[in-house]
């Protein structure tokens, strides 16, 4: 009977230490997620927790992605999403700014250092804006302030700035923990594991909530069926590839010339991953954040318009999931195009002397591959959009409060499945590098 190399997982000291360090740092992060923002109103925060339990509104989604930090209004209420948003913005700026694109191609190492530096710098103002906007949005939705002394008058300025700075500090702390995991634990998995741990931590609470509500048996059966089908669908789509045939030239070995090698270039059905959902959510949240600045305006028309905008983009309107779906599909195409252009398969294949049969090398090859990538992105984009709006769809079908678990089965599961898959691949690679290869030990 063939035995797996995974049985040596705990015997390898290096891999064992990396796993233990990662688990320890994740435990520290989860403990920090229970530290409340200074000056919170506990009664209002209790209302916030009840509102997040409905699942399909903006608070419910933010609470899921932050691992319950929003409902407790902890210093990690924003999670690491300001950093991720800053990262996405800088990536999207590469094709827009020629000098930046040229630097990334000519000196990738220096380009990565530049990107890391400016991502952190851009994270700070985005976190400040998000913290202020998030508190204002919650104040509007709850009808009372989540911070006991909130405002910019002389007597409230210090508590207000303390709350905002503590939330920004919490985000930077989360980023630091993620970087430590990537450096000393599971390499390049830090931020993914931070988000993963938060989402998984919400699953037991969602199940307990459904049990306490004494839902009908068919609700539980439907949850299990949808969870199972969603996992299979996510794995199926994430593993989806379109293999484009490529001919590589033969090599000279001594005085002999080898035959040309026929291979395949795999193009992913969902190349953008979870990024379009995060970016679409940020895009829809931004108007509500901006509107929160003008809710108390002295101009009646401006205050009324700001209140309507804050309510409309809060996730409770019927058109919100429609806009969410369309934006996810649009951003999926846009982000895929940006990533695909950066990789420049046409030029790279030309340098290797490779050619797609019937297609001229260079730019025509890149254009051909771009057309193929756009065609196969269509099912991936629609699937991603469906995953994004699944909680809203079931919100109209199930009894009130039952659909919260579907947040886990939709956007959350996409992150969970992707993180588990990447972690398993990383550990398998590490085992092989340490000599624990199935072909050698069986």
N, C-alpha and C positions, 0 to 999 in steps of 0.2 A: 504494500500500500504506500502510495506516494505521500510524503510528509512535507508540510510547508516550512519555509525558512522563518516564518513568523514565530515559531516556537522558540527561536533564539532572541526574540525581541528584548526580553528582560536580562539576558545573559551578556549582551553587548553593553559595556560600561558607558561608552560614549552616547549611544542612543538612549539608554536608561536615564542618564543625567539630563539630556535634552528634554525628555518627556517630563521628568520631575520638576525641572526649572519652569517649563511651560505651565504645568498644572499649578505650581506655587504662585506664579505671577497672575494667572487667571483668578485664583482664589483671592489674592490681594485686590484685584480689580473689582471682583464681585462684593467684597467687603466695603470698598470705597463707595460702591453704588448705593449703600444704605445710609450714607452721611447726608443729612438734609442741608439745603441751602440756608445760610444764616438769615434769621428773621422771617421764616415761613409761618403762615397762619395755618395751624393744624386742622382747623375745621374746614377751611377752604380746600386744603390738600385732600381731605377725606372725600369731598365732593368730586375732586379731580379723579380720584381712584375709581369712584362709582361711574363717572362718565367714560373713563377709559375702558371699563369692563364691557361696554356695549360693542366694542370691537371695530365697527365700520366707520367711525369718524376719524378725524385727523389726530385727535389725542390718542385714540386706541392704536393707530398705526405707529405713531411716534413712541408710544409706550412699549410696543412690541420690539421695535428696532433698538430701543435703549435698554432692553432687558428689565422693564418695570421701573426704571429710574424716573420716568416722567410722572407716574402715578404717586411715587413717593417724593417727587420734586427734589431729587438729590443733586449734588454738585455735578453728577455725570448725566444729567437729564438730556443734554445734547449729544451724548456719546462721542464718537469720533467722526461724525458726519461733516462738520465744518472742514476737517482736514481732507476727507474724501472729495467733497465738493470743490475745494481749492485744487486738488490734484486733477480732477476732471477738467476744470476750467483751463489750467495750464496745458493739458494735453490737447484740448481743442484749439488752443491758440497757436500751436506749432505750425499747422498749414497756413495760418493767417499771417504770421510774422516770418518772412523769409530768412532773416538772420538766425532766428531760433531754430528753424528747421534745418538750416545748413550746419549749425553747431552740433545738433543731435546726430547728424549723419557723419560729419567729419571726425568728431571726437566724442563717441558715445559715453566714455567714462566721465569726461568733464561735463557733458550734457546732463548726466544723471545727478552729479553733484549740484549743478545749478538748479535742476528741477527740485531736488530735495530741499535745498536752502529756501527757494522762493515759495515752495508749497507751505512750509512752516510759517514764513512771513505773512503770506496771504491768509493763512488759517486764523490769525489773531483778529484782524478786522472783521472777518466773516463770523467768527465766534461771538464777538461783541455785538454785531448786528443781530445774529440769531438769538442770543440770550435776551436782549431787550425786546425783540419782536415776539419771542416765545412767551415771555411773561405777559406782555400786553395782550396777546391772543387769548391766553388762558383767563386773564382778567375779564375780557369781553365775553367769553363763552360761559364763564361761571357767574358773572354779575358782581363779583367782589374780587379783591386783590389777593393773590396767593402770597404776597409779601406784606407783612404787617404795616410797614411804613414805606410806601412806594410813591415816588414822585421826585421832582427836581427842585423842590422848595428847600430853603435853608435847613429846616428841621428834618427833612427826609432824604437829603442828598447822600449822607454817609451810609445809611442802611441800603439805599438803592444801589450805590456803587459797590458796596460790599457784596450784595447778592449777584450782581452782574460779573464782577471780577472772580468770585468763587466759582461761578459756572464756567467761565473761560478757563480758569485754572483746572477745573475738573476735566475739561476736554483735553487740555495739554497733558494732564497726568495720564489720561487714557492713551494718548498717542505715545507717550514715553514708555508705558507698560508694553504697548504693542511693539515698539522698536526693540525693547529688551528681549521680548520673546523671539523676534526675528534674528537677533544677534546671538543670543546665548541658548535659545531653545530650538523650536522647530523653525528652521530658516525660511524667511519670507512668508511666514504664516501668521505673523503677529496680529495685524488688524483684522484679518479674517476670523481668527480664533476669538478675538474680543467681541465681535458682532455675533459670532456663533454661540458663545457662552451666554450672551444676553437673551437670544431668541430661545434657546433650549431651556433656560431657567423659567421661562413663562409658560411652557407646556404643562407642567403639573398643576399650576395655578388655574389654567384654563379648563383642564379636566375636572378639577375639584369644584370650580364654579358651576360647571354644567351638572355635576352630581348634586350640588346643593340646591339647584333650581328644580330638581326632580323632573327632568325632561322626559318625554315619551321615549320608548325603546327605539323607535325608528330614527330619532335624532342621533342617538349614539351609533346606530348601524350606519347611518348616512355619513357621519363623521369618519368612521373607520374606513368605509369604502372610498370616500373622497381622498383621505390621507394616503391610502395605498395606491390608488390610481394616479394621484398627483406625483408621488415619489417615482413610480415607473415612468410616467410621462416626462418628468424632468430629466431622469437618467437617459431616457431614449433620445430626447432632443439634444441634451448636452453632449452626448456621444455621437450625434449625427455628423457625418462627413460626406463630402462629395469629392471623390478621388479623380483628379485631372491627370491623364497620362502625360509623362514627361520622358524624353529620351536624353540620356546623359552620354557624352562622347566616350569612346573607348580610351584606355590608357596604355601608354607604352611601357612594357615590362621587359627590360633588356633589349633584345633585338626584335621582339614580337609585339604586336599590337592587339590588345584585347578587343572583343566585340562591344559595340554600344550597349549600354545598360538601359532597360526599360523600367521606369519606376512610376510612382504616383505622387502628386502634390495634394495632400488632404486639405480641403477648405471646410471650415466649420459652419454648421447651420446656424448656430447662435454664437457668433464670435464676440459679441459685446458683453455676454454674461449678465450680471445683475445691474450693471451701470445704468442702462436706460431707465429702469424703475426708480433708482435713487435720484437720477437727474430730473426725471419727470416730476417726482414728488417735490424736489427742491424748487422746481420751476413753478409748480402750483402753489407752494407755500409762500413764495416770495411776495406775491401781491398782498397776501394777508399780513405779512410782516411790515410791508411799506404802509399799508392802510392803518396799521395800529399806531403809527406816528401822528395821524391826523384825526383820530376818533374824537379827541377832546378839543378840536379846533373851534375857534370863536365863530368862524363862518359856518352858518347852519347847513348850507348845501354841501360843503366839503366834509363836515362831520357826518352828515347823513350818507353821503357816498362812501366814505371810509368805513362806516358801520356795515353797509350793505356788502362791500367788497370783502371785509373780514368774515362776514357770515357766509357769503357765497363760496369762498375758497376754504371754508372750514371742513369740507367733506360731507356735509349733511344734505346737499342739494342733489336733485336727480340727474343733473347734467354733469356733475363732478366726475363720476366714473366714466362717462363717455369721453370727456376731455382727457382723463387719465389714460384711457386706452389709446386714444389717438396720439397723444404725446409719447407714450412708450413706444409705439410702432415707429413714429417719426424719428425719435432719438435713437432707436435701434439701428435704423438705416444710416442716420447721420454719423453715429459713433463708429459703426462698422466701416463706413467709407473712410473716415479719418484714420482708423487703425490700419486698414488695408493699404491706403496710400503711403503711410509711413513705412510699411514693410517693403514696398517696391519690389515685388516678386519678379517683374519683367527685367529690371536691371540686374538683380542678383542671379537669375538664371542665365542671363547673357554672359556675365562674368565667368560662370562655370562652364560655359559652352553648351548648356542644355537648351532644349527646344521642345515646345509642345507641337506634336505632329500637325502640319497644315497651318501653323501660325508663325508669322515672322517674329524674330527675336526682338527684344527691347520694348519700346512703347506699345506696339501692337499686341504683344503678349500681355502686358499690364492691362490694356484696355479689354482684352478678351477675358482675362481672369476677373476683372472688375464686374463685367456683365454677368459672368457665372455666379460670382459671390452675391450680387444683388438679387438674382433669381432665387437662390437657395436661402437667402435671408428672409424672404417673404413668410414662409411657414414659421420660422424661428421668431420673427417679430410678432406675428399674430398670436403665437403661443405665449410669448412673454407678456403681451397685452392682456390676454385672457387670465394669466396667472395673477397679474396686478389687480384686476377688477373682480376676481373671484369672491373676496369677502363681501363686496357690495352686492353681488348677484345673490349670494346666499343670505344676505341681510334682509332681502325682500321675501325669502322663502321660509326661513326658519323663524321660530318664536324669538321675540326680542331678548337679546343677551346670549343667544345660542351660537351666533355666527362668529363670536370672538375667536373661537378655536380655529376658524378657517383662515385667520391671518397667519397662523402657523403653517397651514397646509398650502398657502399660496406663496407670497413673497418671501416669508420666512423660510419655508422649505427649500426654496431655490438657493438661498445662501447656505443652509444647513447641508444639503446634498452636495453642493459644490465644494464646501469646506472639507467635508468628510472624504470626498473623492481625492482632493488635492493632498490631504494629510496622509491618506493611505498610500498614494503614489510616492510621496516624499519618503515615508518610512520604508517602503519596499526598495526604493533606490538606495537609501542608506544601508539597508541590510545587504544588498548586493555589493556595495562599495566596501563593506567590512568583511567580505568573503562569504557571506551566508547566501549562496546562490543555490536555488532548488536543483539545478543540474549537477552541482558538485557535491551536495550533501545527501542526495537520495540514492 
